Amino acid sequence: MVCSRLSSTPPTASLCYHRVVARADQDYCPVYASIDLLQEKWVLHIVRSLLEGPHGFNELARAVGGANTTTLSQRLEHLERLGVVHKTVESTMPPRTRYELTRAGRELDAVIAAIDCWGRAHMQEETVLGADAA
């Protein structure tokens, strides 16, 4: 099954899949670095929620569901430093903070779409619910 939201073009053979060690004699691997970022707890949930549009902090916390505020704040700060999320503080009383995806963040829509297609093809509700109960 091929998902219509994804390109049917196979990835290039030049992708690097080796683990990056923090040494000067090693090559930087963007695939490893991207996976390292996206595997952090709540990051993909944050991106998925922000793909719907800008959110305030509390609105985003509700949309993500389950992340404590300290963790959510840390993830948002990290994503902002990386240029994935843009934070705007409105000069109101009390101050209102809005988060939205940058262009780089919106490009992660393809990653979310790929996960969606894979999940629909390979994950069954009974299997997931059964794994949670175990």
Phi, psi and omega in degrees: 000127178251129181283135183291342181279350184249153176287144178273002179286126180291154178295155180288156181285352183276001178296141178261137180237007182279156180284137179268128176254141183286068177226148184295334183274004180258149177281149174282136179241109181295332178294311179298315181297321179293315178297320179301319178290309187290340179279349178298139183303131176082348185300310181293328176294320178297311181299314180301317179294319181286343174296338178283344180137174181298148178223148167284168184301309182294321177297319178293319178301318178293320181294321180288316176071112173100343180279133176286159188295327178295313179296315180300316179298316179297316180296318180296319178298317179296314179295327177292316178300326181277355179081022179267327182236143174247132181251132176237129177254119180273139182277073176236172176245117352288161180301142180247130180254132178240140177240138175214158179282144171278181177302316178299321179293318179295334177292343176288354175305323179295324178293314178298319179296320179295319178295318178301312181296316179297314181299318180294328181278329190238347181254130176250141183304320181296321181293314181294315179295322178295324180291324179293326182284339184284000000 
